[in-house]
């Protein structure tokens, strides 16, 4: 391991506990005060997060550090000074109920009782989390070094890693030199089968040693300590504890506070972004590292802190008689999406990263990495942290700098689930973009792609909708990034014809003599079918959890097109191909064709009638039946036509070369005019797919869920002779929950995901996906709920603290026999 901070020390301990004791942990600083982010971290641990994964990782950190006597559970208090923040605290309280973290909403007087320095008149309410508290990171590292060391792990401080040896695509060891040595000092070599970078904000430099781009930006964050406050001196402190008041967050002003005896520590994200070039940080002699002198502790910029000081006095009037006694700008890591970076290098096998991990999640991340190394699967799903989640363009230095800095600015902001970034934009455009702009597309963004969510050109269709399809009013939160036009686009899809831009969905070609065997080994479906067959299947992990769902189309005997969920799937296939090649198996190649091809979803009852005049191909059920594909000519372009429909209507996914995309769009548009064709966006797409009960991986199911519990048991082929990954484990799983379809009783309330669902008045699960079901005239919700619920059973969704009645429904809600798809 490279780095003996809170992550590296925890990982060493987790590995040793699993029997991996031939482990060496290196750090360029002294032990246990290494001089990295761990050494200056104020230690605030707030567990509740919009991410279930991050909340679970934080909860494990709390439990483990408590066991190490390195955690003080003083509780967490988050205050609201605006109505918007108060509503957000209600939403956050719901996340706590969804993820199993106890919390309570307090009125201003109750908040001031728990934190007496608060001006109750400035506060509208607060959220109290009793199990939050303060981590003593350096104390934890000291205890972990002792415990792991007793099991045989070596910890070596004052040692700098200067290189990573890679031979035949695998790491073989690291080259090191004393941190105090001259730049040209001789190197030593340490052999290793696995190298894990836990280097914190030095992570990019370590990644450079193996040519691995690390989307991480070191940023300076302000922290100050006040002079003595008489009001704090009067707070009783049993056993002379340094801290008894809860840790406090004033997120409306990007501030947090912690008690330090009779003083306060204040952290601020309110200042301008302060990126740090690690190369400019002077190399520090390990002997010179001290609590107030370390590489990660930069000089305090008082002018940046002045507005935060004034805001602090407004909230905590007692500070008006105090001053800033000390301050520094501490360096730590930010990423483009705020998530940590966990994963193995695709080119230097055995080289792993566990970076951009804050103290709050350190033990949880370390446990998960240990599980990956030892058991090849994790208890908590990690796809939100997976290094492979980023697209290539998101690894570019300019992109990382801008988005990570913006993430710093927005760290405490109220972010809507659909809220797109404002910049950078227009990075990845489908060839249909000019036509989409002409039609008034409203674009959101994902993975760098501009994705239409609805089209203003369809606004005139709303007034003509039948009464049963008329859009319902929404509350202000659910109405954001939404339009009534979506109802018209859904109606056109169900009743006539719509065109959807499916270009951003990742797709690859898997080719070569070993292609079929590789796909059969990785997936649950029967892949060895005739040319033209399309198979919906799952990729499982070794525990039978769902790694992804895939669509595999056999284009030729040794050529398959595979629809993926993103870069993590591409990484899985590429690694498997590399392993097969190393093992001397038949050659197989995995090629990402997303950027060189495009796709139109051409769907609706009139899809066949509109498409037929453009091609000589037989589009009848006899010629091209459901879940079959063929390469056909459409208006002069070669098109892979796959008879699939994620919206539940007759039609095709039409794939073409990017250079043929615009002419294909124009030809289809003209052919569809007699049928009133519309361009439709992702909002209608999502609503229609939920009516059909189609799952979205990463939202509705992850590695924490088995196929049967997710309602996907049909994707496990009983006739496949190959013992595919996870087959036996999936057959033995007995998940206590299942993905359950609900409809909302009031006909108008639309949750947006992650809200708690109460069963018999108690938290029983949480919402995964939801949308208004225009075909059925009421909202549709999917949620993970306990086994045993029957169709017709009542449940309650907690939406911003408001109870919303819902009912368990039979699925799918629309066309259960699939007759429309097979028309």
C-alpha positions in Angstrom: 0.0 0.0 0.0 1.2 3.5 -0.8 0.0 5.8 1.9 -0.5 5.1 5.7 -3.2 7.6 6.3 -6.7 6.7 7.5 -7.4 4.7 4.3 -4.2 2.8 4.0 -4.0 1.9 7.7 -7.7 0.7 7.6 -7.1 -1.3 4.5 -4.0 -3.0 6.0 -6.1 -3.9 9.1 -9.0 -5.2 7.0 -6.7 -7.4 4.9 -4.9 -8.7 7.9 -8.2 -9.6 9.5 -8.9 -11.7 6.4 -5.6 -13.5 6.5 -3.6 -11.3 4.1 -0.7 -10.5 6.3 2.2 -10.4 3.8 1.4 -6.6 3.4 3.7 -3.6 3.5 2.4 -0.1 4.0 4.7 2.7 2.8 4.4 6.4 3.5 6.7 9.3 2.7 5.9 10.9 6.0 6.5 9.7 9.6 4.0 7.4 11.4 1.3 7.9 12.5 1.3 11.6 11.7 2.1 11.3 8.0 1.4 14.9 7.0 -1.3 14.1 4.5 -5.0 15.0 4.7 -5.6 12.5 7.5 -3.2 14.4 9.8 -5.1 17.7 9.7 -8.6 16.5 9.2 -11.1 18.0 11.7 -12.8 14.7 11.9 -16.5 15.6 11.5 -18.5 12.5 10.5 -22.0 13.2 9.2 -23.4 9.9 7.9 -26.6 10.7 6.1 -26.0 11.1 2.4 -28.2 11.1 -0.8 -26.1 8.0 -1.6 -27.0 4.8 0.1 -23.5 3.5 -0.6 -21.8 6.5 1.1 -24.2 6.3 4.1 -23.4 2.6 4.6 -19.7 3.2 4.3 -19.9 6.1 6.8 -21.9 3.9 9.3 -19.2 1.2 9.1 -16.6 3.9 9.8 -18.5 5.0 12.9 -18.7 1.5 14.2 -15.1 0.6 13.5 -13.6 3.8 14.9 -15.8 3.5 18.0 -14.3 0.0 18.5 -10.8 1.6 18.2 -11.8 4.3 20.8 -11.2 6.9 18.1 -14.7 8.2 17.8 -16.8 10.5 20.0 -20.5 10.3 19.3 -21.5 13.8 20.2 -24.2 13.8 17.5 -24.6 16.0 14.4 -26.9 19.0 14.0 -27.7 20.5 10.6 -29.6 23.8 10.7 -31.8 25.5 8.2 -32.0 29.3 7.9 -34.0 29.3 4.6 -37.3 27.5 3.7 -35.5 25.6 0.9 -32.9 24.2 3.4 -35.7 23.2 5.8 -37.4 21.3 3.1 -34.0 19.7 2.3 -33.6 18.6 5.9 -37.0 16.9 5.6 -35.7 15.1 2.5 -32.5 14.2 4.3 -34.4 12.9 7.3 -36.1 10.6 4.8 -32.8 9.4 3.5 -31.9 8.5 7.1 -35.1 6.4 7.4 -34.4 4.8 4.0 -30.8 3.9 4.9 -31.3 2.9 8.5 -29.8 6.0 10.3 -31.9 7.4 13.2 -32.5 11.1 13.1 -35.0 13.7 14.3 -36.3 17.0 13.1 -36.0 19.7 15.7 -37.7 23.1 16.0 -35.5 26.2 16.6 -35.8 26.1 20.4 -34.8 22.4 20.5 -31.8 23.1 18.2 -30.6 26.0 20.4 -31.0 23.7 23.5 -28.6 21.2 21.9 -26.1 23.9 20.7 -26.5 26.9 23.1 -24.5 29.3 21.0 -27.1 29.2 18.3 -29.4 32.2 17.8 -32.7 30.4 17.6 -34.3 33.4 15.8 -32.0 32.8 12.8 -33.0 29.1 12.6 -36.1 27.6 11.0 -35.4 24.1 12.1 -32.7 21.5 12.3 -31.9 17.8 11.8 -30.3 15.9 14.6 -28.4 12.6 14.0 -27.4 11.2 17.4 -24.8 8.7 16.0 -22.8 11.3 14.2 -19.7 12.6 15.8 -16.0 13.3 15.8 -13.3 10.9 14.5 -9.8 11.2 15.8 -8.1 10.2 12.6 -4.5 10.1 13.8 -5.4 8.2 16.9 -7.2 5.7 14.7 -4.2 5.3 12.4 -2.0 4.7 15.5 -4.4 2.0 16.8 -4.7 0.4 13.3 -0.9 0.3 12.8 -0.6 -1.5 16.2 -3.3 -4.0 15.5 -2.3 -4.8 11.9 1.3 -4.8 12.9 0.6 -7.4 15.5 -0.8 -9.6 12.7 2.4 -9.3 10.6 1.8 -6.2 8.5 4.8 -4.0 8.0 4.5 -0.2 8.2 7.4 1.8 6.9 7.5 5.6 7.2 9.9 8.1 5.7 9.9 6.2 2.4 8.9 7.6 -0.9 7.7 5.5 -3.9 9.5 6.6 -7.0 8.3 3.9 -9.5 6.0 0.9 -10.0 7.5 -2.1 -11.8 5.1 -3.5 -14.4 6.0 -6.5 -16.6 3.7 -8.4 -19.0 0.8 -6.1 -18.0 1.1 -6.9 -14.2 2.6 -5.0 -11.3 5.7 -6.7 -9.9 6.7 -4.3 -7.2 7.6 -0.7 -6.3 10.8 1.3 -6.3 11.4 3.4 -3.2 13.9 5.8 -1.7 14.2 7.5 1.7 12.0 10.6 1.9 15.0 12.5 3.4 17.4 11.4 0.7 18.7 13.5 -2.2 16.7 13.4 -5.4 19.4 11.3 -7.1 19.7 8.8 -4.2 19.8 5.1 -5.1 16.5 3.2 -5.2 15.5 0.0 -3.5 12.9 -2.4 -4.9 10.1 -4.1 -3.0 8.4 -7.0 -4.8 4.6 -7.1 -4.7 1.7 -8.8 -6.5 -0.7 -6.1 -5.6 -0.1 -2.4 -5.2 -2.8 -0.1 -3.8 -2.5 3.6 -4.0 -4.0 5.2 -0.9 -1.9 8.4 -1.4 -4.7 10.9 -1.0 -4.1 14.1 -2.9 -0.9 12.7 -4.2 -3.0 10.1 -6.0 -2.5 11.6 -9.4 1.3 11.5 -9.1 1.1 7.8 -8.1 -1.3 7.1 -11.0 1.2 8.6 -13.4 3.7 5.9 -12.4 1.6 3.4 -14.3 0.1 5.7 -16.8 -3.3 5.7 -15.1 -5.4 8.9 -15.4 -6.8 9.8 -12.0 -9.6 12.3 -12.1 -8.7 14.0 -8.9 -8.1 17.7 -8.0 -6.3 18.7 -4.8 -8.1 21.6 -3.2 -7.4 23.9 -0.3 -10.2 24.1 2.3 -10.2 26.7 5.1 -10.3 25.8 8.7 -9.9 28.2 11.7 -9.9 28.1 15.4 -11.3 30.8 17.6 -10.0 32.3 20.8 -11.6 31.3 24.1 -15.4 31.7 24.4 -16.8 32.2 28.0 -20.1 30.6 26.8 -18.3 27.4 25.9 -16.3 27.4 29.1 -19.6 27.2 31.0 -20.8 24.1 29.1 -20.4 21.1 31.4 -17.8 18.7 30.2 -17.9 15.3 32.0 -14.5 13.9 32.6 -13.1 17.1 31.1 -14.1 15.9 27.6 -12.8 18.3 24.9 -16.1 18.1 23.0 -19.7 17.6 24.2 -21.7 19.8 21.9 -22.8 18.2 18.6 -21.0 19.0 15.5 -22.8 21.7 13.6 -23.4 22.4 9.9 -24.7 25.7 8.5 -25.0 24.5 4.9 -26.9 27.6 3.8 -23.5 29.5 4.2 -21.2 26.5 3.5 -19.9 26.3 7.1 -19.4 23.8 9.8 -18.4 24.0 13.5 -16.9 21.7 16.2 -16.2 22.3 19.8 -12.6 22.3 21.0 -13.0 22.8 24.8 -13.7 26.5 25.2 -13.0 27.3 21.6 -14.7 26.5 18.3 -13.2 25.1 15.1 -14.8 26.5 11.9 -14.5 25.0 8.5 -15.6 26.9 5.3 -16.4 25.9 1.8 -17.7 29.4 1.1 -14.4 30.7 -0.4 -13.3 30.7 -4.0 -11.9 27.4 -5.2 -8.2 27.1 -4.3 -6.7 24.3 -6.5 -3.3 23.1 -5.4 -0.5 22.0 -7.7 1.0 19.1 -5.7 4.3 19.7 -7.5 4.5 23.1 -5.9 4.4 21.6 -2.4 8.0 21.5 -1.1 9.3 18.1 -0.1 9.2 17.8 3.6 11.8 16.0 5.8 9.8 13.4 7.8 11.6 14.6 10.9 10.1 18.1 10.4 6.5 17.0 10.2 4.5 18.3 13.2 0.8 19.0 14.0 1.2 22.6 12.8 3.8 21.9 10.1 2.9 19.4 7.4 2.7 19.3 3.6 -1.1 19.2 3.6 -1.4 22.3 5.8 -1.0 25.5 3.7 -1.0 29.1 4.8 -4.2 30.7 5.9 -5.7 33.3 3.5 -7.6 35.5 5.9 -9.2 37.6 3.2 -11.1 34.5 2.0 -12.3 33.7 5.4 -13.6 37.1 6.3 -17.2 36.7 4.8 -17.5 33.3 6.6 -16.5 34.9 9.9 -19.2 37.5 9.5 -21.8 34.8 8.7 -20.7 32.8 11.7 -21.2 35.7 14.1 -24.8 36.1 12.6 -25.6 32.4 13.5 -23.5 32.3 16.7 -23.6 35.8 18.3 -21.1 34.8 21.0 -18.4 34.8 18.3 -18.7 38.6 18.2 -16.5 38.8 21.3 -13.9 36.4 19.9 -11.2 36.4 17.3 -9.5 34.0 15.0 -6.6 32.4 17.0 -5.3 30.1 14.3 -6.1 29.0 10.7 -4.8 27.1 7.8 -5.8 25.9 4.3 -5.9 22.2 4.4 -5.4 20.2 1.2 -7.7 17.3 0.3 -9.2 15.7 -2.8 -12.1 16.5 -5.0 -13.4 14.6 -8.1 -15.7 15.6 -10.9 -18.8 14.0 -9.3 -17.7 14.1 -5.6 -17.3 10.4 -5.4 -14.3 8.4 -4.3 -12.1 6.5 -6.7 -11.9 2.8 -6.3 -10.7 0.3 -8.9 -7.9 -1.5 -10.7 -5.9 -0.1 -13.5 -7.0 -1.6 -16.8 -3.4 -1.8 -18.1 -1.4 -2.6 -15.0 -3.2 -5.5 -13.5 -2.7 -5.7 -9.7 -2.5 -1.9 -9.4 -5.4 -0.5 -7.4 -6.6 2.8 -6.2 -8.5 3.9 -3.1 -8.4 7.7 -3.5 -10.4 10.8 -2.8 -11.7 9.2 0.4 -12.6 11.4 3.3 -12.3 10.3 6.9 -16.1 9.9 7.1 -16.0 6.9 4.7 -12.5 5.7 5.2 -13.1 2.4 7.1 -16.0 1.6 4.9 -14.1 2.0 1.7 -11.1 0.1 3.1 -13.4 -2.8 4.0 -14.9 -2.8 0.5 -11.4 -2.8 -1.2 -10.3 -5.7 1.1 -13.5 -7.6 0.0 -12.7 -7.0 -3.6 -9.1 -8.2 -3.2 -9.9 -11.2 -1.1 -13.5 -12.2 -2.0 -14.0 -10.6 -5.4 -17.2 -9.0 -4.3 -18.4 -6.4 -1.8 -21.2 -6.3 0.8 -22.0 -2.7 -0.2 -22.4 -1.9 -3.9 -19.5 0.3 -5.2 -20.5 1.3 -8.7 -20.8 5.0 -7.6 -17.1 4.9 -6.6 -15.8 2.7 -9.5 -12.8 4.3 -11.2 -14.2 3.0 -14.6 -17.4 5.0 -14.3 -15.9 8.0 -16.0 -16.0 8.4 -19.8 -12.7 9.3 -21.6 -13.6 12.9 -21.9 -14.2 13.1 -18.1 -10.5 12.1 -17.5 -9.1 15.1 -19.4 -7.2 17.5 -17.2 -9.4 20.5 -18.2 -12.6 18.6 -17.4 -11.3 17.4 -14.1 -10.1 20.9 -13.0 -13.4 22.6 -13.9 -15.8 20.0 -12.6 -13.9 19.2 -9.4 -13.6 22.9 -8.6 -17.4 23.3 -9.2 -18.0 20.3 -7.0 -16.2 22.1 -4.2 -18.4 25.1 -4.7 -21.5 23.0 -4.6 -20.5 20.6 -1.8 -23.3 21.9 0.5 -25.7 23.0 -2.2 -29.3 21.6 -2.6 -29.0 19.5 -5.7 -32.1 18.3 -7.6 -31.8 14.7 -8.8 -32.1 15.8 -12.4 -30.0 19.0 -12.1 -27.4 19.1 -14.9 -24.1 20.8 -14.7 -24.0 24.2 -16.4 -20.4 23.8 -17.6 -18.7 22.3 -19.5 -21.5 21.4 -21.9 -21.8 20.4 -25.6 -18.9 18.0 -25.2 -20.6 15.0 -26.9 -23.4 15.5 -29.4 -25.2 12.9 -31.4 -25.4 13.5 -35.2 -29.1 14.4 -34.7 -28.3 17.4 -32.6 -29.0 20.0 -35.3 -32.5 18.7 -35.7 -33.0 18.4 -32.0 -32.1 22.1 -31.6 -34.5 23.0 -34.4 -37.3 21.2 -32.5 -36.6 23.0 -29.3 -35.0 20.2 -27.4 -34.4 20.8 -23.7 -31.1 19.1 -22.9 -29.9 17.7 -19.7 -26.4 16.1 -19.5 -24.9 12.8 -18.5 -21.5 11.4 -19.2 -20.7 14.5 -21.3 -23.6 13.7 -23.6 -26.4 16.2 -24.4 -29.6 14.3 -23.9 -33.0 15.7 -24.9 -35.6 15.4 -22.0 -38.4 16.9 -24.0 -39.0 19.0 -27.1 -40.7 22.4 -27.1 -42.0 21.7 -30.6 -44.5 19.3 -29.1 -46.1 22.0 -26.8 -49.0 22.5 -29.0 -50.0 18.8 -28.7 -50.6 19.1 -25.0 -54.0 20.9 -25.3 -55.2 18.2 -27.8 -54.6 15.3 -25.4 -57.5 13.2 -24.3 -58.7 14.1 -20.8 -57.3 10.9 -19.4 -53.8 11.8 -20.6 -53.9 15.4 -19.5 -50.8 16.2 -17.4 -51.4 16.7 -13.7 -50.1 19.6 -11.6 -46.9 18.9 -9.7 -45.4 20.2 -6.5 -42.5 22.7 -7.1 -39.7 20.1 -6.4 -41.1 17.5 -8.8 -41.9 20.2 -11.4 -38.2 21.2 -11.7 -36.5 20.0 -14.9 -39.9 18.7 -16.1 -42.6 19.9 -18.6 -46.2 19.0 -19.3 -45.0 18.3 -22.8 -43.8 14.9 -21.6 -47.4 13.7 -21.5 -47.8 14.5 -25.2 -44.6 12.7 -26.1 -45.7 9.6 -24.1 -49.1 9.7 -25.8 -47.6 9.8 -29.3 -45.4 6.8 -28.5 -48.3 4.8 -27.2 -50.8 5.7 -29.9 -48.7 6.4 -33.1 -45.0 7.0 -33.5 -42.0 8.6 -31.8 -38.3 8.9 -32.4 -35.9 8.7 -29.5 -32.1 9.5 -29.6 -30.5 6.4 -28.0 -27.0 7.4 -29.1 -25.5 8.1 -25.6 -26.1 4.5 -24.5 -22.8 2.6 -24.5 -22.3 -0.2 -26.9 -19.4 -2.4 -27.9 -18.5 -5.0 -30.5 -17.1 -8.3 -29.1 -15.5 -10.2 -31.9 -13.2 -13.2 -32.7 -13.2 -16.9 -32.3 -13.5 -16.6 -28.5 -16.3 -14.0 -28.4 -19.2 -16.4 -27.9 -17.5 -18.3 -25.1 -16.4 -15.1 -23.3 -19.9 -13.7 -23.3 -21.4 -17.0 -22.2 -19.0 -17.1 -19.3 -19.9 -13.6 -18.2 -23.6 -13.6 -18.7 -26.7 -15.5 -17.6 -28.4 -15.9 -21.0 -28.0 -18.5 -23.7 -25.7 -16.6 -26.1 -24.9 -19.4 -28.6 -27.9 -18.9 -30.7 -28.4 -18.3 -34.4 -27.1 -15.2 -36.2 -29.7 -12.4 -35.6 -30.7 -13.5 -32.1 -30.9 -10.9 -29.4 -30.6 -11.9 -25.8 -31.4 -9.9 -22.6 -29.1 -11.2 -19.9 -27.4 -10.3 -16.6 -23.7 -10.1 -15.6 -23.4 -11.4 -12.0 -20.7 -11.2 -9.5 -19.4 -14.3 -7.7 -22.0 -13.9 -5.0 -24.9 -13.8 -7.5 -25.4 -10.1 -7.2 -26.3 -8.1 -10.4 -23.3 -6.4 -11.8 -25.2 -5.2 -14.9 -27.9 -6.1 -17.4 -26.8 -6.4 -21.0 -28.4 -6.8 -24.4 -26.4 -9.1 -26.7 -27.1 -9.2 -30.4 -25.4 -11.9 -32.6 -24.5 -10.0 -35.7 -22.4 -12.8 -37.2 -20.9 -16.1 -36.1 -17.9 -14.3 -34.4 -19.4 -10.8 -34.0 -21.7 -9.6 -31.3 -23.0 -6.1 -30.4 -23.5 -5.7 -26.7 -25.5 -2.9 -25.1 -23.9 -1.8 -21.9 -24.7 0.4 -18.9 -21.5 2.4 -19.1 -17.7 2.2 -18.6 -17.8 -0.2 -15.7 -19.3 -2.9 -18.1 -16.7 -2.0 -20.8 -14.0 -2.5 -18.2 -15.5 -5.9 -17.2 -15.6 -7.2 -20.8 -12.1 -5.8 -21.6 -10.6 -7.5 -18.6 -12.2 -10.8 -19.4 -10.9 -10.6 -22.9 -7.4 -9.8 -21.6 -7.6 -12.7 -19.2 -8.7 -15.1 -21.9 -5.8 -13.9 -24.1 -3.3 -14.4 -21.3 -4.7 -17.9 -20.7 -4.0 -18.8 -24.3 -7.7 -19.1 -25.3 -9.2 -18.2 -28.6 -8.6 -14.5 -29.5 -11.4 -12.1 -28.7 -11.5 -8.3 -29.2 -13.7 -5.7 -27.4 -14.2 -2.5 -29.3 -16.2 0.5 -28.0 -18.3 1.7 -30.9 -20.3 4.3 -29.1 -18.6 7.3 -30.6 -18.6 6.0 -34.2 -22.2 4.9 -34.3 -25.6 6.4 -33.5 -29.0 5.0 -32.6 -32.6 5.9 -33.0 -35.4 4.3 -31.1 -38.2 4.1 -33.7 -41.2 3.1 -31.6 -45.0 3.1 -31.7 -48.0 1.2 -33.2 -47.2 2.8 -36.6 -43.5 2.1 -36.6 -43.7 -0.8 -39.1 -45.9 1.2 -41.5 -43.6 4.1 -41.4 -40.3 2.2 -41.8 -41.4 -0.3 -44.4 -41.3 2.1 -47.4 -37.7 2.9 -46.6 -36.3 -0.6 -46.8 -36.5 -3.8 -48.9 -36.3 -5.9 -45.7 -39.2 -8.0 -44.5 -40.3 -6.3 -41.3 -43.2 -8.6 -40.6 -43.2 -11.0 -37.7 -42.2 -13.7 -40.0 -39.3 -11.7 -41.4 -38.0 -10.0 -38.3 -39.7 -11.0 -35.1 -39.4 -9.6 -31.6 -35.9 -9.9 -30.1 -34.3 -10.5 -33.5 -32.0 -8.3 -35.5 -30.7 -7.9 -39.0 -28.6 -5.5 -41.0 -30.9 -3.8 -43.4 -30.7 -0.9 -45.9 -32.7 2.2 -44.8 -32.8 5.1 -47.2 -29.4 4.2 -48.5 -27.7 3.6 -45.2 -26.6 0.3 -43.7 -28.6 -0.1 -40.5 -28.5 -2.7 -37.7 -32.1 -3.1 -36.8 -32.8 -4.8 -33.5 -36.4 -5.4 -32.8 -36.3 -4.2 -29.1 -38.3 -1.6 -27.3 -37.6 -0.2 -23.8 -40.8 1.7 -24.0 -43.0 -1.3 -24.6 -44.2 -0.6 -28.1 -43.6 -2.1 -31.6 -40.4 -0.9 -33.2 -36.7 -1.1 -33.6 -33.4 0.2 -32.3 -31.8 1.4 -35.5 -28.0 1.7 -35.4 -26.0 3.4 -38.1 -22.6 4.9 -38.6 -22.3 8.4 -37.2 -21.8 9.9 -40.6 -25.1 8.4 -41.8 -27.0 9.6 -38.7 -28.4 12.9 -39.8 -29.7 11.6 -43.2 -31.2 8.6 -41.4 -33.0 10.9 -39.0 -34.3 13.0 -41.9 -35.5 9.9 -43.8 -37.3 8.5 -40.8 -38.9 11.9 -39.9 -40.3 12.3 -43.4 -41.6 8.7 -43.4 -43.3 9.3 -40.1 -45.0 12.6 -41.0 -48.2 10.9 -42.2 -48.5 9.3 -38.8 -47.8 12.5 -36.8 -44.3 11.4 -35.7 -42.8 13.3 -32.8 -39.3 13.5 -31.4 -39.5 12.3 -27.7 -37.1 12.7 -24.8 -35.7 10.9 -21.8 -38.6 12.0 -19.5 -41.2 10.2 -21.6 -38.8 7.3 -22.1 -38.4 6.8 -18.3 -42.2 7.0 -17.7 -43.0 4.5 -20.4 -40.3 2.0 -19.2 -41.7 2.1 -15.7 -45.2 1.3 -16.9 -43.7 -1.8 -18.5 -41.7 -2.7 -15.4 -38.3 -2.5 -17.1 -35.5 -2.1 -14.7 -32.6 0.4 -14.8 -29.3 -1.0 -13.5 -27.6 1.2 -10.9 -31.0 2.6 -9.9 -33.4 -0.3 -9.5 -30.8 -3.0 -8.8 -27.1 -3.4 -8.1 -24.7 -6.0 -6.9 -26.5 -6.0 -3.6 -29.5 -7.7 -5.2 -30.1 -11.1 -6.7 -31.9 -11.8 -10.0 -35.0 -13.3 -8.4 -35.5 -10.5 -5.9 -35.1 -8.0 -8.7 -37.8 -9.7 -10.8 -35.3 -10.8 -13.4 -35.2 -14.5 -12.8 -36.3 -15.0 -16.4 -32.9 -13.8 -17.5 -31.2 -16.9 -16.0 -31.1 -19.4 -18.8 -31.8 -22.9 -17.5 -30.4 -24.5 -20.7 -27.0 -22.8 -20.7 -24.4 -25.6 -20.4 -21.6 -23.2 -19.2 -21.1 -22.5 -15.5 -21.3 -18.7 -15.9 -20.0 -16.4 -13.2 -22.4 -16.3 -10.2 -24.6 -19.1 -11.4 -24.5 -21.3 -8.3 -24.5 -18.4 -5.9 -27.6 -16.9 -7.6 -29.5 -20.2 -7.3 -28.8 -20.3 -3.6 -29.7 -16.6 -2.8 -32.6 -15.9 -0.5 -32.9 -12.1 -0.5 -35.3 -10.9 2.2 -36.6 -8.1 0.0 -37.9 -7.8 -3.5 -38.3 -5.0 -6.1 -42.0 -4.1 -5.8 -44.3 -2.1 -8.1 -46.5 0.6 -6.4 -49.0 3.1 -7.7 -49.7 6.3 -5.8 -53.2 6.6 -4.5 -53.7 10.4 -4.9 -52.9 10.2 -8.6 -50.6 13.2 -8.5 -47.7 12.9 -6.1 -44.5 11.9 -7.9 -41.5 10.9 -5.8 -38.1 11.2 -7.4 -36.3 8.3 -5.8 -34.7 7.3 -2.4 -37.7 8.2 -0.3 -38.5 5.9 2.5 -41.5 3.5 2.2 -43.3 2.6 5.4 -44.9 -0.8 5.8 -47.4 -0.9 8.8 -46.1 2.4 9.8 -42.4 1.4 10.0 -39.6 2.0 7.5 -39.6 -1.1 5.3 -37.6 0.0 2.3 -36.9 2.8 -0.2 -38.0 4.1 -3.6 -35.7 3.3 -6.5 -37.5 4.8 -9.6 -40.7 6.8 -10.0 -42.5 8.7 -12.7 -46.0 9.7 -13.7 -47.6 6.8 -15.7 -49.4 8.7 -18.4 -51.0 5.5 -19.8 -52.5 4.5 -16.5 -53.2 8.0 -15.2 -51.2 7.9 -12.0 -47.7 7.8 -10.6 -45.7 4.6 -10.8 -43.1 3.7 -8.2 -40.6 0.9 -7.7 -39.2 0.2 -4.3 -37.2 -2.4 -2.4 -39.6 -3.8 0.2 -39.8 -6.9 2.4 -41.0 -10.2 1.0 -44.6 -11.1 1.7 -46.4 -8.1 0.5 -49.4 -8.9 -1.8 -51.0 -7.0 -4.6 -53.4 -4.5 -3.1 -51.5 -4.1 0.2 -51.2 -0.5 1.3 -47.9 1.3 2.0 -46.8 4.8 2.7 -44.1 6.8 0.9 -42.6 9.6 3.0 -42.1 12.6 0.7 -40.5 15.6 2.3 -42.0 14.4 5.5 -45.5 14.2 4.0 -47.2 10.8 4.0 -48.2 9.7 0.5 -50.4 6.6 0.3 -49.5 3.9 -2.3 -50.6 0.4 -3.2 -48.7 -2.7 -4.2 -49.6 -3.4 -7.8 -49.2 -6.3 -10.2 -46.6 -5.7 -12.9 -46.3 -4.8 -15.7 -49.0 -2.2 -15.5 -49.3 -1.8 -19.3 -49.7 -4.7 -21.8 -48.8 -7.5 -19.5 -48.9 -10.1 -22.3 -46.5 -8.1 -24.5 -49.0 -8.1 -27.4 -48.1 -4.6 -28.5 -44.4 -5.5 -28.6 -45.1 -8.5 -30.8 -47.7 -6.9 -33.0 
